[in-house]
Amino acid sequence: MIKSMTGYGSARGVSGELKITIELRSVNNRFLDCSIRIPRVYTVLEDAIKAEVQKAISRGKVDVFVTIDASEANDVLIKVNESVADAYVAALNALSVRYKIANDLTAVSLARMPDVLTVSKEETDIETLGKDICAILREALSDFNRMRAVEGEKLREDVLSRAAEIEKMVGIIEERSPETVREYREKLLKRMREALDTVQVDEQRILTEAALFADKTAVAEETVRLRSHIAQLRNMMEAREPVGRKLDFLIQEFNREANTIGSKCNNLELQHTVVSLKSEIEKIREQIQNIE
C-alpha cells in the first residue's frame, strides 16, 4: 500500500493515575529521522518509543510528542517510622510512671514527634509506564498510518495517470520516428537534385546517408526501456511494502531515456513531444518525493 510521508496521528490513554497524550507529525525526508519530545524525567523511555516508530514507519522526519499529566495522581506517601514511634511511646509511658503524671499522649501529639512520620513521593513504575505508553503509541501510529494511506492513494492515482500519459507519448514517438527518416531522405534527395540540376543523382548514396541518419536517430531501444520502466512503476505502485527509494531510482532511469530520445530527435514535432514527456516525468518525480 502506497503511503505518503506526511501525516498526523494522535491517541490518548492512562497509566495508573497518569493521563497520557501522544501526537505524531511527519514531513518528507530521505531517511527515517525520529525526534521524541517527552518530559525529561521519562527520557529513559525514548528507545522503546523509537523502536515502535521504526516498526511502523520506514522513512520521513517524524516528531513524536508525549504529554504526561500527573495533576490528578495521588503519589504522596506518608509512612510511620514504627521503631521511632515505639521508642517515643515507651519513653513517655516511663515518664508517666516514674513521675506519677498523666500520660495524655494522642496520635496527633505522637505524629508531631520528630521522625515519626516520613513523607515521600511514590516512585513511578517505569516498566509499566513504558508498556502503557507503547500501547497508546501503537494506537496513534494506527491513526497516523490511516491518514498517510488516504494521501498515498491520491498520490498513486496521480502518478499512474501521468504514467499513462507518458505511455501515450512514447507511442507517438515510436510511430513518428520512422517517418522522420523518410522525410530526411526526401529532403536530401530534393536538395541534391536542386544542387546538381541535370546531373544524375546517386540513389545509393542517398540510401547510405538515410541509413546513417536512421542509425543516429533510432530511438527504439530507448522507447522499449521506457515501456519497461512504466511497467515497473505500475508494479511498484501496487506493492505492499514502502517503495519510495526504489521509485527515486526508477524515475532517474525515466529521465535518462527521455534525455537520450531528445538528443536523437531532430524533428520539431517530436521535440515538442519529448518536452511534454519530460514535463510529465518531472511531475512524477515531484510526487514520489512524498511517498514512503
LINRAGI-V865496 format. One record per residue. N is the residue number from 1. SS is DSSP state (hx for helix, st for strand, lp for the rest). D_FIRST is the distance of its C-alpha to the first C-alpha in whole Angstrom. Layout:
n: {N:N}
ss: {SS:SS}
d_first: {D_FIRST:D_FIRST}
This chain:
n: {1:2:3:4:5:6:7:8:9:10:11:12:13:14:15:16:17:18:19:20:21:22:23:24:25:26:27:28:29:30:31:32:33:34:35:36:37:38:39:40:41:42:43:44:45:46:47:48:49:50:51:52:53:54:55:56:57:58:59:60:61:62:63:64:65:66:67:68:69:70:71:72:73:74:75:76:77:78:79:80:81:82:83:84:85:86:87:88:89:90:91:92:93:94:95:96:97:98:99:100:101:102:103:104:105:106:107:108:109:110:111:112:113:114:115:116:117:118:119:120:121:122:123:124:125:126:127:128:129:130:131:132:133:134:135:136:137:138:139:140:141:142:143:144:145:146:147:148:149:150:151:152:153:154:155:156:157:158:159:160:161:162:163:164:165:166:167:168:169:170:171:172:173:174:175:176:177:178:179:180:181:182:183:184:185:186:187:188:189:190:191:192:193:194:195:196:197:198:199:200:201:202:203:204:205:206:207:208:209:210:211:212:213:214:215:216:217:218:219:220:221:222:223:224:225:226:227:228:229:230:231:232:233:234:235:236:237:238:239:240:241:242:243:244:245:246:247:248:249:250:251:252:253:254:255:256:257:258:259:260:261:262:263:264:265:266:267:268:269:270:271:272:273:274:275:276:277:278:279:280:281:282:283:284:285:286:287:288:289:290:291:292}
ss: {lp:lp:lp:st:lp:lp:st:st:st:st:st:st:st:st:st:lp:lp:st:st:st:st:st:st:st:st:st:st:lp:lp:lp:lp:st:st:st:st:st:st:st:lp:hx:hx:hx:hx:hx:hx:hx:hx:hx:hx:hx:hx:hx:hx:hx:hx:hx:lp:lp:lp:st:st:st:st:st:st:st:st:st:st:lp:lp:lp:lp:lp:lp:st:st:st:st:st:lp:hx:hx:hx:hx:hx:hx:hx:hx:hx:hx:hx:hx:hx:hx:hx:hx:hx:lp:lp:lp:lp:lp:lp:lp:lp:hx:hx:hx:hx:hx:lp:lp:lp:lp:lp:st:st:st:st:st:lp:lp:lp:lp:hx:hx:hx:hx:hx:hx:hx:hx:hx:hx:hx:hx:hx:hx:hx:hx:hx:hx:hx:hx:hx:hx:hx:hx:hx:hx:hx:hx:hx:hx:hx:hx:hx:hx:hx:hx:hx:hx:hx:hx:hx:hx:hx:hx:hx:hx:hx:hx:hx:hx:hx:hx:hx:hx:hx:hx:hx:hx:hx:hx:hx:hx:hx:hx:hx:hx:hx:hx:hx:hx:hx:lp:lp:lp:lp:lp:lp:hx:hx:hx:hx:hx:hx:hx:hx:hx:hx:hx:hx:hx:hx:hx:lp:lp:hx:hx:hx:hx:hx:hx:hx:hx:hx:hx:hx:hx:hx:hx:hx:hx:hx:lp:lp:lp:lp:lp:lp:lp:hx:hx:hx:hx:hx:hx:hx:hx:hx:hx:hx:hx:hx:hx:hx:hx:hx:hx:hx:hx:hx:lp:lp:lp:hx:hx:hx:hx:hx:hx:hx:hx:hx:hx:hx:hx:hx:hx:hx:hx:hx:hx:hx:hx:hx:lp:lp:st:lp}
d_first: {0:4:6:10:13:15:15:18:18:21:23:27:29:32:33:37:39:36:34:30:28:25:23:20:20:18:18:18:19:19:19:18:21:22:25:26:29:31:35:37:38:35:33:34:30:28:27:26:24:23:22:20:18:17:15:13:13:13:15:16:20:19:23:23:26:28:31:33:36:39:42:42:42:46:46:49:51:55:57:61:62:64:67:68:68:70:72:73:74:76:78:78:80:82:83:84:86:88:89:89:87:84:81:79:75:72:69:68:71:70:66:68:69:67:65:65:61:58:55:52:48:46:44:40:38:36:34:34:33:30:29:29:27:24:24:24:21:19:19:19:16:14:15:14:11:11:12:10:7:10:11:8:8:12:11:9:12:15:14:14:17:19:18:20:23:23:23:26:28:28:29:32:33:33:35:38:38:41:43:43:45:47:48:49:51:53:53:54:57:58:59:61:63:63:64:66:68:70:69:67:64:62:59:58:58:56:54:53:52:50:48:48:46:44:43:42:40:38:34:33:32:30:29:28:26:24:23:22:20:18:17:15:14:12:11:10:8:6:6:4:7:8:9:11:15:14:14:17:19:18:19:22:23:23:25:28:28:28:31:33:33:34:37:38:38:42:41:41:39:36:36:35:32:31:31:29:27:27:26:23:22:23:21:18:19:19:16:14:16:14:11:10}
